[in-house]
């Protein structure tokens, strides 16, 4: 599975993403380096980027509070108002 993910190239599809996207990476991540994240950010129209200095690959473990705040803020800005229906 890791090889399949590594070898999958969908960069030509990034410009078609219309939903808001929050990108988060560590400045020291060898698997998803900041340059790769910047490439995504430039290609996805409504993306926001956060690079956590001194962090590596497992951000929710290394920097749980910062990651939680980034995700919570993003979700609260982009969630639909509650209507009493099912959450998807």
Beta strands, then each sheet from edge to edge (+ up, - down):
strand 1: 21-26
strand 2: 47-52
sheet 1: 1+ 2+
end
